[in-house]
């Protein structure tokens, strides 16, 4: 256990945001493919997996994407680029996929736990994700939350803002898995939030409901790419113990 903890500690400390990569050291496609497999294994809300990962492979498309990343070094020098995208608009498809996976594992009548799982994806997920242009469903969700929370702890449903937060949190967890996998392979990465989201969406031919979570550049980092020591606010300031 100590050896595994030490290995993970070394990977976490190995991962730094490197903003300038060595142009002479390529990143094998197999490294990216494995890291994307690790991204898919990330924890996510209700196993809905409302995400997509766009692996930019051609030199022409990487050059275009680097320009949309405002020409920052982490993009222009990256050997590989991956765009992490949220797809809240796919909630019906993902809910149905989960429902079918549960249904396939039931040879006869569902037991109590299995029925709860089926109801979760058939009834609760539509309540959580559905929306209408007039906002009636948002009002219904909020009313349910207010009245349901009067007597006991209750999940506070809201509108599109809450849905966006949910899928972005899940997608960010996937991106972290990806970057830790890259670090474990002795390469470097840099997550970028500075980009022209409108042009990136157009370049990827994304629908209106999709949003760019982050763009990650990957390569062999250089000393110039690390901007100083890793400074963090004191442990005691950010960790609050409740005894």
C-alpha positions in Angstrom: 0.0 0.0 0.0 2.8 2.4 0.9 4.5 1.7 -2.5 1.3 2.4 -4.3 0.7 5.6 -2.4 4.3 6.7 -3.1 3.9 6.0 -6.8 0.7 8.1 -6.9 2.5 10.9 -4.9 5.3 10.9 -7.5 2.8 11.1 -10.4 0.8 14.0 -8.8 4.1 15.9 -8.1 5.3 15.1 -11.6 2.3 16.7 -13.2 3.0 20.4 -13.7 1.4 22.8 -16.2 4.1 23.2 -18.8 3.6 26.0 -21.3 6.4 25.2 -23.8 7.1 21.8 -25.1 10.2 20.3 -26.8 9.5 20.4 -30.6 12.0 17.5 -31.2 10.3 14.9 -28.9 7.1 13.4 -30.2 4.4 12.0 -28.1 3.4 8.5 -29.3 -0.3 8.1 -30.2 -0.5 5.1 -27.9 0.2 7.5 -24.9 -2.7 9.7 -25.8 -5.0 6.7 -26.5 -4.2 5.2 -23.1 -4.7 8.6 -21.4 -8.1 8.9 -23.1 -9.1 5.5 -21.9 -8.2 6.7 -18.4 -10.2 9.8 -18.9 -13.3 7.7 -19.7 -12.9 5.9 -16.4 -13.2 9.2 -14.4 -16.0 9.5 -11.9 -19.0 11.4 -13.2 -22.4 12.5 -12.2 -24.9 9.5 -12.3 -22.6 7.8 -14.8 -24.2 10.0 -17.5 -20.9 10.6 -19.2 -22.1 13.8 -20.8 -18.7 14.4 -22.4 -16.7 14.0 -25.6 -12.9 14.2 -26.2 -11.7 15.6 -29.5 -8.1 14.4 -30.3 -6.6 16.9 -32.7 -4.2 14.9 -34.8 -3.5 16.6 -38.1 -0.8 19.3 -38.3 -3.2 21.6 -40.1 -5.9 21.3 -37.5 -3.4 21.6 -34.6 -2.1 24.9 -36.2 -5.7 26.2 -36.5 -6.5 25.2 -32.9 -3.4 26.8 -31.6 -4.5 30.1 -33.2 -7.9 29.7 -31.5 -6.0 29.2 -28.2 -4.7 32.8 -28.8 -1.3 31.6 -29.8 -0.2 30.6 -26.3 2.9 28.5 -26.1 1.1 25.5 -24.6 -0.8 25.2 -27.8 1.7 26.3 -30.5 4.4 23.9 -29.2 2.1 21.0 -28.3 2.8 17.7 -29.9 -0.8 16.6 -29.2 -4.0 18.5 -28.5 -7.2 17.2 -26.9 -10.3 19.3 -26.5 -12.6 18.3 -23.6 -16.3 19.0 -24.4 -19.4 18.9 -22.3 -22.6 17.4 -23.9 -25.5 18.1 -21.6 -27.6 17.9 -24.8 -26.9 14.1 -24.9 -28.7 13.4 -21.6 -31.5 11.5 -23.2 -29.2 9.2 -25.1 -27.0 8.6 -22.0 -29.9 8.0 -19.7 -31.3 5.5 -22.1 -27.9 3.8 -22.4 -27.7 3.4 -18.6 -31.3 2.1 -18.5 -30.5 -0.5 -21.1 -27.4 -1.7 -19.3 -29.4 -2.3 -16.2 -32.3 -3.9 -18.1 -29.9 -6.3 -19.9 -28.7 -7.6 -16.5 -32.2 -8.6 -15.3 -33.2 -12.1 -16.4 -36.7 -11.9 -15.0 -38.6 -9.5 -12.8 -36.4 -6.7 -11.4 -35.6 -6.8 -7.7 -36.0 -3.7 -5.5 -32.5 -2.3 -6.2 -32.8 -3.0 -9.9 -36.2 -1.3 -10.1 -34.7 1.8 -8.3 -31.9 1.9 -10.9 -34.5 1.7 -13.8 -36.6 4.4 -12.2 -33.5 6.5 -11.7 -32.7 6.8 -15.4 -36.3 6.7 -16.7 -37.8 9.2 -14.2 -35.2 11.1 -12.2 -32.8 11.9 -15.0 -35.5 13.5 -17.1 -36.5 15.6 -14.1 -32.9 16.7 -13.6 -32.0 17.4 -17.2 -35.1 18.3 -19.2 -35.7 21.9 -20.1 -38.1 24.0 -22.1 -37.8 27.5 -23.5 -40.4 29.0 -21.2 -38.7 27.7 -18.1 -41.7 25.8 -16.7 -39.6 22.7 -15.9 -37.1 24.9 -13.9 -40.0 26.2 -11.8 -41.3 22.7 -11.3 -37.9 21.5 -10.2 -37.5 24.4 -7.8 -40.9 23.9 -6.3 -40.2 20.2 -5.7 -36.9 21.1 -4.1 -38.5 23.7 -1.8 -41.4 21.5 -0.6 -39.3 18.3 -0.5 -36.7 20.1 1.6 -39.1 21.3 4.2 -39.0 18.0 6.1 -35.8 16.3 5.2 -32.5 16.8 3.3 -33.3 17.0 -0.4 -31.5 17.4 -3.7 -32.0 21.0 -4.8 -32.9 20.9 -8.5 -32.4 24.0 -10.5 -32.2 25.2 -14.1 -29.7 25.1 -16.9 -27.0 26.7 -14.7 -27.0 23.7 -12.4 -27.0 21.3 -15.3 -24.0 23.1 -16.8 -22.1 23.0 -13.5 -22.8 19.2 -13.2 -21.5 18.3 -16.6 -18.5 20.6 -16.4 -17.5 19.1 -13.1 -17.6 15.7 -14.6 -15.7 16.7 -17.7 -13.0 18.3 -15.6 -12.5 15.1 -13.6 -12.0 13.3 -16.9 -9.4 15.9 -17.9 -7.6 15.4 -14.6 -7.4 11.6 -15.2 -6.1 12.3 -18.6 -3.3 14.6 -17.4 -2.3 12.3 -14.6 -2.0 9.5 -17.1 0.2 11.7 -19.3 2.4 12.4 -16.3 2.6 8.7 -15.5 4.0 8.2 -19.0 6.7 10.8 -18.3 5.2 13.5 -20.5 3.8 16.9 -19.7 0.5 18.7 -20.2 -1.1 22.1 -19.8 -4.8 22.7 -19.4 -5.9 25.9 -21.2 -9.0 28.1 -20.6 -7.8 30.9 -22.8 -9.4 30.2 -26.2 -12.1 31.4 -28.6 -14.9 29.1 -27.7 -17.0 30.2 -30.7 -14.3 29.4 -33.2 -13.4 26.1 -31.5 -17.0 24.9 -31.5 -17.3 25.8 -35.2 -14.1 24.0 -36.1 -15.3 20.9 -34.3 -18.7 21.2 -35.8 -20.3 21.0 -32.4 -24.0 21.5 -31.8 -25.4 24.4 -29.8 -25.8 22.4 -26.6 -22.1 21.5 -26.5 -19.6 23.6 -24.6 -15.8 23.6 -24.4 -14.6 22.6 -20.9 -10.8 23.0 -21.6 -8.1 22.3 -24.2 -5.1 20.3 -23.1 -1.7 20.5 -24.8 0.6 17.6 -24.4 4.4 17.2 -25.1 7.8 16.8 -23.4 8.0 19.8 -21.2 11.0 22.2 -21.1 12.5 24.2 -18.2 11.2 27.4 -19.9 7.7 26.0 -19.8 7.5 25.9 -16.0 6.8 29.4 -14.7 8.5 29.3 -11.3 7.8 27.1 -8.3 4.5 25.5 -7.5 3.1 27.9 -5.0 0.0 26.8 -3.0 -2.0 28.5 -0.2 -1.1 26.9 3.1 -2.8 23.6 4.0 -4.3 25.1 7.1 -6.0 27.8 5.2 -7.8 25.6 2.7 -8.4 22.4 4.7 -11.1 22.8 7.4 -11.5 19.9 9.8 -14.9 19.3 11.4 -14.4 17.3 14.7 
